[in-house]
Amino acid sequence: MTVAGSINYQPEGAFVSLKELQNLRLLAKPYLRFSSRVSNALTSGQHRSRAVSRGMEFEEVRLYQVGDDVRNIDWRVTARTQTTHTKCYRDEKEKPVITFVDQRRSMFFGSLHCFKSVYACYLSAIINWSTLDRGDRVGGLVLNSKQILETRPARSSKAVNQWLQLLTQSNNAIDINSSHKEPSFTQGLKQLQHITHSGTECIIISDCYDIDLESEKALFQLSRAHSVVLYWLVDPLEKTLPYIENITLSDGLEKHTLSVDKKFQKQQHQHFVNKQKAVEDLCLRLSITLVMIDISLPISNFINIQKKRA
């Protein structure tokens, strides 16, 4: 697939290729931001921290307070106002980004252009390439049907390519007919806690299929120490089933026909509404940024959302 110039680029299919994810660097932009929080990181970088010091970025001029460094006194403002004022600077801190991508069997679903598992890979690729172009370290964690794989944050194209390779392998290995017990969403979140350090931004891409009380506890721990953004992937068919006598579902090998009456349609819609409210309430309580993404829409919609937040 060609990415260059594709303003309304739409992911397609049931699986991704490494080349497709690598080509998404052409859509990535360094100004794309994924959180509005300032950083708590301890190493130098491109983002503002809460620490006020003799850093590189000028913050403000304010009245002198006991304990301020006398070297920061603004003599021009002091002379003009006849009151001692001091200059404040704010350190620039690094803001590493780790993307947590769900590639389990529940993500192997889609009613239009692509499966949720494919869309998740594309989002992660754009986030990683944009973060690298911005000059920050980037890493990832993929929760697949058998295990949890990770790449530690690094500032290099090689690190991103290694991450995309893990992502591609996990995506291509999804087997909905497997009887193997999958790792839970909670297990993935706990592993995410182990590989993150202060100031890390955690981007979670999932359909929140098995989110439960244990997941909420893990998210609470993450949100206390990090900036957390949850991209909730939703297929149009999950929101509202069409009212038709028969609907055919397939896993690529077998086909099944399901009858949809008004009662079943209403029940399914109410189930989605309840889940949406639960996810929204959870993110609100934990100060987690929630972005619900319709996977039937072009990837450019995601980029435009980030432009508005930049």
C-alpha positions, 0 to 999 in steps of 0.5 A, spaced: 500 500 500 502 507 498 502 511 504 505 518 501 499 523 499 494 518 502 490 524 506 484 519 507 489 513 508 485 507 511 488 501 514 485 494 510 485 487 511 486 482 517 493 482 518 499 487 517 506 487 514 512 490 517 513 494 510 506 497 511 508 499 518 515 502 516 511 506 511 507 510 516 513 514 518 511 518 512 504 520 516 508 521 522 509 528 525 513 531 530 508 536 533 503 530 534 502 530 542 498 524 546 497 528 552 497 535 555 500 533 562 507 536 563 513 531 565 516 528 571 522 525 568 529 526 570 533 526 564 533 532 559 529 532 553 524 536 549 518 537 554 516 542 560 517 539 567 514 542 574 521 543 577 523 551 577 530 552 576 536 555 572 534 551 566 533 553 559 526 555 558 524 562 561 518 561 565 516 568 568 518 574 572 515 574 579 516 578 586 522 575 589 521 570 595 525 568 601 530 562 598 530 565 591 537 565 588 539 572 588 543 570 581 536 570 578 534 577 580 531 581 574 534 588 575 531 592 570 524 590 573 526 591 580 529 598 578 522 600 574 517 597 580 522 599 586 520 592 588 525 586 587 523 581 582 526 574 580 526 570 573 524 563 573 526 558 569 523 551 567 527 545 566 526 541 559 525 534 561 524 528 556 518 524 556 519 517 553 513 514 550 511 506 551 505 504 547 501 498 550 498 494 544 492 489 545 493 483 539 489 478 542 483 474 539 478 479 541 481 484 537 481 479 531 474 483 529 472 488 524 465 489 519 468 494 514 475 495 512 480 492 517 480 488 524 481 492 530 488 488 531 490 491 524 488 498 526 491 498 533 498 496 529 497 502 525 496 507 531 502 504 534 506 505 528 504 513 527 505 514 535 512 511 535 514 514 529 512 521 531 515 520 538 521 519 535 521 524 530 520 529 536 526 527 539 524 522 545 525 515 547 520 510 545 518 503 546 512 498 546 509 492 550 504 487 546 499 483 549 498 477 544 495 471 545 500 467 548 505 472 552 507 479 553 513 482 549 516 488 550 522 493 547 525 498 552 525 505 550 530 508 546 531 514 541 533 510 534 529 508 528 532 501 529 528 501 536 522 503 532 523 497 527 524 492 532 518 494 536 514 494 529 517 487 528 514 484 534 508 487 533 507 484 526 509 477 528 504 478 534 498 480 529 500 475 524 500 469 529 493 471 532 489 464 532 482 465 534 481 457 534 487 456 539 485 453 546 491 456 549 489 461 555 491 468 553 494 473 558 489 478 561 489 485 560 490 486 567 497 482 566 499 486 561 498 492 565 502 490 571 508 488 566 507 495 563 508 498 570 514 494 571 518 497 565 516 504 566 519 510 570 517 516 572 515 521 567 513 516 562 507 516 558 503 510 557 499 509 551 494 503 551 491 501 545 485 496 546 478 494 545 477 493 553 474 486 552 476 484 559 477 490 563 475 488 570 476 490 577 483 488 577 484 492 571 482 498 574 487 497 580 492 496 575 490 503 571 490 506 578 497 505 580 499 507 573 495 513 573 498 515 579 505 515 576 504 516 569 500 520 564 496 515 561 492 515 554 487 510 553 485 509 545 479 504 545 478 501 539 470 500 537 467 497 530 461 500 528 457 493 529 459 493 536 455 500 537 448 498 533 447 491 530 443 492 523 436 490 523 436 484 518 433 477 518 440 474 517 447 476 518 453 472 516 459 472 520 466 469 518 472 468 521 475 467 514 475 459 515 467 458 517 461 462 516 455 462 521 448 466 520 445 470 526 438 472 526 437 479 529 430 481 531 429 488 534 429 485 541 436 482 540 438 489 537 436 493 543 439 489 548 446 489 544 446 496 543 444 497 551 450 493 552 455 497 548 452 504 552 453 501 559 460 499 557 461 506 554 459 509 560 463 504 565 469 506 561 468 513 561 467 513 568 473 509 570 477 514 566 474 520 569 475 518 576 483 516 574 484 522 570 486 518 564 485 521 557 480 517 553 479 517 546 474 512 543 476 511 535 471 508 530 475 503 526 471 504 520 474 511 519 481 513 516 487 513 520 487 521 518 481 522 523 486 520 528 492 524 526 487 530 526 485 529 533 492 529 535 493 536 531 487 539 535 490 537 542 497 539 540 
